[in-house]
Amino acid sequence: MRKILATCALPYANGPIHIGHMMEHLQADFWIRFQKMLGHDCLFLCADDTHGTPIMVEARRRAIAPEQLIAEAWEEHSKDLSDFQIDYNLYSSTNSEENRILCEQFFKHMKDKGHINTKVIDQLFCEHDKMFLPDRFVKGICPKCGAKDQYGDSCDSCGATYSPADLKSPFCIVCNNPPVLKQSEQLLFKVNNFRDYLIDWLPKHSSREVANKMMEWFKEPLRDWDISRNAPYFGIQIPGHPGKYFYVWVDAPMGYISTTLQYCKAKGLTFDDYWREDSTAEVYHFIGKDITYFHTLFWPALLKTAEFRSPTQVFVHGHVTVNGEKMSKSKGTQINARTYLKHLDPMYLRYYYASKLTSGVDDLDLSLDDFVARVNSDLVGKITNLASRGAQMLNKRLDGNMAECDPQGLLLVKKAQAQASIIASHFENRDFLKAINEIRALADEANRYFDEKAPWKTIDNDPEATRQVLSTTLNLFRILAIFLQPILPQYTKRVAVLFSETYPYRWIDLDSLISRKKISEYEMLAIRIEPDKVKAMLEDSAKLHLAKLESSAATAKKYLPAASSATSSATSPAISSSTDPGKAAEVSIDDFMKVDLRVAKIIEAEEIKEADKLLRLKVDLGPLGQRQIIAGIKSAYKAETLVGRLTVVVANLAPRKMKFGISEGMVLAAGAGGSELFILAPDSGAKPGDKIK
């Protein structure tokens, strides 16, 4: 019996889990449920990742304490995962005493063994928000390839890595202002001290594809890794260094260990059996390809210095696209887990993901038309149909009593049982697509057998032969259901009720057959997906996105008079300010509906030197073409920081001739005016020309 510990990457606590995130948790759940069916001792753990600047900023935006934000997120995430039938032994949080103690212990090892370097470095500092900017809170132009709108640690376009200070034309993503360089003493982990260890470790603990990619990092010395962040910061303080906190990527993976420690304490298990260097347990991390270098470079180095064991394997997967495109909030294709559950049974997505998942790192495309067709055709039309037709006929016409299989059917049953080792191999290797293909092929043969025997024709003249055919059909279905248990646990639980058997099934239960036994009344196992339900789900997702936009606008409501005067090239009657500065003018809904709000990409921006407040912008509105807008945002933005960014404009404002040229629209912004003015920005996934509804 193997002792197995499996984890997923920790969901971040500043937002909901969506169906893209869910793919990883389902993949791991399929695998661990299969291992349990084999009788192995399995522990499946996860936790919320709760620290870092994004948490602090989101809590500030919502005017609540970070602790309240992460508590609410934990409740939501726990319920979403549970309702998707993810069977975690414990779902915890990195904001725990165990995690704090572990971070301090690891840091002591790093310091005592000479793996920490103290260095005064130049860091980007936002004077508006009064804080140093972490990698992901600054954007700018890639210093290597010139791609615009890139984060402060790496370029999505060319793959280069760099420090935030290397960015060209950087801007703070919180307030959009350009930061300044400011010196700060930081603590750096000497990753290059583990160079030889990691070169040896990588090929043994990751796939060839992943190892080959990660070996590119060793073409030059590994850079020291900044593990400290300056106050204000929501996280774990570094002992002996006032005002310094552990970077979130130090304490987040500690959550794997601290959650294990919590579970072992609660259940009276031995923690050392899992995480000490001489442990014989197997430890597996399921992660997305975007965080591979954290888990295959920094994490094993941290574990090595603290004398903890490293993971047996790091399983890396690709991302989820929808209908061949990156998920889009505005289109409703970034579907939150809870929105999905409102409309559809989780078993449908579990089945569909399984039918597409391989052990590789290629992206998985959720084609919604294919999703409906495959579930309806395979799960309902082929697999469930065997139980529906067989059980209902047996109960209604033959008292529900099963007999032996007929000779021809028995050969088919034996063939299905013989596939167990092949299907088990696919599950073990996480090639769920191959497992589903084998199961579907068996379902096709079972349906051909049923149709050829045509029991509805023989039941009156030869009821006992018909009983054998129906018994064969139900035994074939039962085998398919046991194969599917890791993927469809609740579905298989209802199958066990149908056959009056103990749930959950074990893999060895495939060796047995049912005969001379009365089955229970058939209850519906799965129904077809109606396309209207998918459409309603997308509409709800888009409405949720719009509601968030409206909520953001409401937050800035008191600033709207200043915003309209600062960004307008002409006064729009629908949104003009009242002569009473304390009250906005009322407009009818009909007036408001006349305003055509569109996503626009700023492709050119220049300062109008003769004007104190004005910038000249050229924007791309997709199918509506390009336009020039003169906007009064000079006091808040430098022209070069705006190029390449998306914003929202009034697209149907009548052109206005101004002193410095024609302005053909209005850029929407909010703020108190002056430097405290922020242009509105759509969520990622929006495209130029998208209509804001």
DACORQUI-V730062 format. One record per backbone hydrogen bond with DSSP energy under -0.5 kcal/mol. NH is the residue of the N-H (numbers start at 1). CO is the residue of the C=O. If there is no record, write none. Layout:
nh=NH co=CO
nh=NH co=CO
This chain:
nh=4 co=2
nh=4 co=41
nh=5 co=282
nh=6 co=43
nh=7 co=284
nh=8 co=45
nh=9 co=286
nh=13 co=49
nh=15 co=12
nh=19 co=335
nh=22 co=18
nh=23 co=19
nh=23 co=20
nh=24 co=20
nh=24 co=21
nh=25 co=21
nh=26 co=22
nh=27 co=23
nh=28 co=24
nh=29 co=25
nh=30 co=26
nh=31 co=27
nh=32 co=28
nh=33 co=29
nh=34 co=30
nh=35 co=31
nh=36 co=32
nh=37 co=33
nh=38 co=34
nh=39 co=36
nh=40 co=35
nh=41 co=2
nh=42 co=40
nh=43 co=4
nh=45 co=6
nh=45 co=43
nh=46 co=90
nh=48 co=92
nh=49 co=11
nh=50 co=48
nh=52 co=234
nh=56 co=52
nh=57 co=53
nh=58 co=54
nh=59 co=55
nh=60 co=56
nh=61 co=57
nh=62 co=58
nh=63 co=59
nh=63 co=60
nh=64 co=59
nh=68 co=65
nh=69 co=65
nh=70 co=66
nh=71 co=67
nh=72 co=68
nh=73 co=69
nh=74 co=70
nh=75 co=71
nh=76 co=72
nh=77 co=73
nh=78 co=74
nh=79 co=75
nh=80 co=76
nh=81 co=77
nh=82 co=78
nh=83 co=79
nh=84 co=80
nh=85 co=82
nh=86 co=81
nh=87 co=85
nh=88 co=86
nh=89 co=44
nh=90 co=44
nh=92 co=46
nh=92 co=90
nh=94 co=48
nh=96 co=94
nh=100 co=96
nh=101 co=97
nh=102 co=98
nh=103 co=99
nh=104 co=100
nh=105 co=101
nh=106 co=102
nh=107 co=103
nh=108 co=104
nh=109 co=105
nh=110 co=106
nh=111 co=107
nh=112 co=108
nh=113 co=109
nh=114 co=111
nh=115 co=110
nh=117 co=188
nh=119 co=186
nh=121 co=119
nh=121 co=184
nh=123 co=121
nh=123 co=182
nh=125 co=180
nh=126 co=131
nh=127 co=125
nh=130 co=126
nh=131 co=126
nh=133 co=124
nh=134 co=132
nh=137 co=134
nh=138 co=135
nh=139 co=171
nh=140 co=150
nh=141 co=168
nh=142 co=147
nh=146 co=142
nh=150 co=140
nh=152 co=135
nh=152 co=138
nh=155 co=160
nh=156 co=154
nh=159 co=155
nh=162 co=153
nh=166 co=163
nh=167 co=164
nh=168 co=141
nh=171 co=139
nh=172 co=177
nh=173 co=137
nh=176 co=172
nh=180 co=125
nh=182 co=123
nh=184 co=121
nh=186 co=119
nh=186 co=184
nh=188 co=117
nh=188 co=186
nh=189 co=225
nh=190 co=115
nh=191 co=189
nh=193 co=190
nh=194 co=191
nh=195 co=192
nh=198 co=194
nh=199 co=195
nh=200 co=196
nh=201 co=197
nh=202 co=198
nh=203 co=199
nh=204 co=201
nh=205 co=201
nh=205 co=202
nh=206 co=202
nh=211 co=207
nh=212 co=208
nh=213 co=209
nh=214 co=210
nh=215 co=211
nh=216 co=213
nh=217 co=214
nh=218 co=215
nh=219 co=216
nh=220 co=217
nh=225 co=189
nh=226 co=224
nh=227 co=187
nh=227 co=225
nh=228 co=187
nh=229 co=245
nh=231 co=243
nh=235 co=233
nh=237 co=235
nh=238 co=244
nh=239 co=237
nh=241 co=238
nh=244 co=241
nh=245 co=229
nh=246 co=236
nh=247 co=227
nh=250 co=247
nh=251 co=247
nh=252 co=248
nh=254 co=250
nh=255 co=251
nh=255 co=252
nh=256 co=253
nh=257 co=253
nh=258 co=254
nh=259 co=255
nh=260 co=256
nh=261 co=257
nh=262 co=258
nh=263 co=259
nh=264 co=260
nh=265 co=261
nh=266 co=262
nh=267 co=263
nh=268 co=264
nh=269 co=264
nh=271 co=269
nh=273 co=270
nh=274 co=271
nh=275 co=271
nh=276 co=272
nh=277 co=307
nh=279 co=276
nh=281 co=273
nh=282 co=3
nh=284 co=5
nh=285 co=313
nh=286 co=7
nh=287 co=285
nh=287 co=315
nh=289 co=317
nh=291 co=288
nh=292 co=289
nh=295 co=291
nh=296 co=292
nh=297 co=293
nh=298 co=293
nh=299 co=294
nh=301 co=297
nh=302 co=298
nh=303 co=299
nh=304 co=300
nh=305 co=301
nh=306 co=302
nh=307 co=304
nh=308 co=303
nh=309 co=275
nh=312 co=283
nh=313 co=283
nh=314 co=205
nh=315 co=285
nh=315 co=313
nh=316 co=314
nh=317 co=287
nh=318 co=362
nh=321 co=319
nh=321 co=364
nh=322 co=325
nh=323 co=366
nh=325 co=322
nh=329 co=684
nh=332 co=328
nh=332 co=329
nh=333 co=328
nh=334 co=328
nh=335 co=333
nh=336 co=334
nh=337 co=17
nh=340 co=336
nh=341 co=337
nh=342 co=338
nh=343 co=339
nh=343 co=340
nh=344 co=340
nh=348 co=345
nh=349 co=345
nh=350 co=346
nh=351 co=347
nh=352 co=348
nh=353 co=349
nh=354 co=350
nh=355 co=351
nh=356 co=352
nh=356 co=353
nh=357 co=353
nh=364 co=319
nh=365 co=363
nh=366 co=321
nh=366 co=364
nh=367 co=365
nh=368 co=366
nh=371 co=367
nh=372 co=368
nh=373 co=369
nh=374 co=370
nh=375 co=371
nh=376 co=372
nh=377 co=373
nh=378 co=374
nh=379 co=374
nh=380 co=375
nh=381 co=376
nh=382 co=377
nh=382 co=378
nh=383 co=378
nh=384 co=379
nh=385 co=380
nh=386 co=382
nh=386 co=383
nh=387 co=383
nh=388 co=384
nh=389 co=385
nh=390 co=386
nh=391 co=387
nh=392 co=387
nh=392 co=388
nh=393 co=389
nh=394 co=390
nh=395 co=391
nh=396 co=392
nh=397 co=393
nh=398 co=393
nh=398 co=394
nh=399 co=395
nh=400 co=394
nh=401 co=398
nh=402 co=400
nh=402 co=517
nh=403 co=467
nh=406 co=468
nh=410 co=406
nh=411 co=407
nh=412 co=408
nh=413 co=409
nh=414 co=410
nh=415 co=411
nh=416 co=412
nh=417 co=413
nh=418 co=414
nh=419 co=415
nh=419 co=416
nh=420 co=417
nh=421 co=418
nh=423 co=419
nh=424 co=420
nh=425 co=421
nh=426 co=422
nh=427 co=423
nh=428 co=424
nh=429 co=425
nh=430 co=427
nh=431 co=426
nh=432 co=430
nh=433 co=357
nh=435 co=431
nh=436 co=432
nh=437 co=433
nh=438 co=434
nh=439 co=435
nh=440 co=436
nh=441 co=437
nh=442 co=438
nh=443 co=439
nh=444 co=440
nh=445 co=441
nh=446 co=442
nh=447 co=443
nh=448 co=444
nh=449 co=445
nh=450 co=446
nh=451 co=447
nh=452 co=448
nh=453 co=449
nh=454 co=450
nh=455 co=450
nh=457 co=454
nh=458 co=454
nh=459 co=455
nh=462 co=458
nh=466 co=462
nh=467 co=463
nh=468 co=464
nh=469 co=465
nh=470 co=466
nh=471 co=467
nh=472 co=468
nh=473 co=469
nh=474 co=470
nh=475 co=471
nh=476 co=472
nh=477 co=473
nh=478 co=474
nh=479 co=475
nh=480 co=476
nh=481 co=477
nh=482 co=478
nh=483 co=479
nh=484 co=480
nh=485 co=481
nh=485 co=482
nh=487 co=484
nh=488 co=484
nh=492 co=488
nh=493 co=489
nh=494 co=490
nh=495 co=491
nh=496 co=492
nh=497 co=493
nh=498 co=494
nh=499 co=495
nh=500 co=497
nh=501 co=496
nh=507 co=37
nh=509 co=506
nh=510 co=507
nh=511 co=508
nh=512 co=509
nh=519 co=400
nh=520 co=498
nh=531 co=529
nh=533 co=530
nh=534 co=530
nh=535 co=531
nh=536 co=532
nh=537 co=533
nh=538 co=534
nh=539 co=535
nh=540 co=536
nh=541 co=537
nh=542 co=538
nh=543 co=539
nh=544 co=540
nh=545 co=541
nh=546 co=542
nh=547 co=543
nh=548 co=544
nh=549 co=545
nh=550 co=546
nh=551 co=547
nh=552 co=548
nh=553 co=549
nh=554 co=550
nh=555 co=551
nh=556 co=552
nh=557 co=554
nh=559 co=556
nh=560 co=557
nh=563 co=559
nh=564 co=560
nh=565 co=561
nh=566 co=562
nh=567 co=563
nh=568 co=564
nh=573 co=571
nh=575 co=572
nh=576 co=572
nh=581 co=579
nh=583 co=580
nh=585 co=576
nh=592 co=588
nh=593 co=589
nh=594 co=590
nh=594 co=591
nh=595 co=592
nh=597 co=595
nh=598 co=649
nh=599 co=690
nh=600 co=647
nh=601 co=620
nh=602 co=600
nh=602 co=645
nh=603 co=601
nh=603 co=618
nh=604 co=618
nh=606 co=616
nh=608 co=614
nh=609 co=607
nh=611 co=608
nh=615 co=631
nh=616 co=606
nh=617 co=615
nh=617 co=629
nh=618 co=604
nh=619 co=617
nh=619 co=627
nh=620 co=601
nh=621 co=619
nh=621 co=625
nh=624 co=621
nh=625 co=622
nh=627 co=619
nh=629 co=617
nh=631 co=615
nh=631 co=629
nh=632 co=566
nh=633 co=631
nh=634 co=613
nh=636 co=633
nh=637 co=633
nh=641 co=638
nh=642 co=639
nh=643 co=639
nh=644 co=602
nh=645 co=642
nh=647 co=600
nh=648 co=680
nh=649 co=598
nh=650 co=666
nh=651 co=596
nh=651 co=649
nh=652 co=596
nh=653 co=650
nh=656 co=663
nh=658 co=656
nh=658 co=661
nh=661 co=658
nh=663 co=656
nh=664 co=628
nh=666 co=650
nh=667 co=567
nh=668 co=648
nh=670 co=678
nh=672 co=676
nh=673 co=676
nh=676 co=673
nh=677 co=675
nh=678 co=670
nh=680 co=668
nh=686 co=683
nh=689 co=599
nh=690 co=687
nh=692 co=597
nh=693 co=691
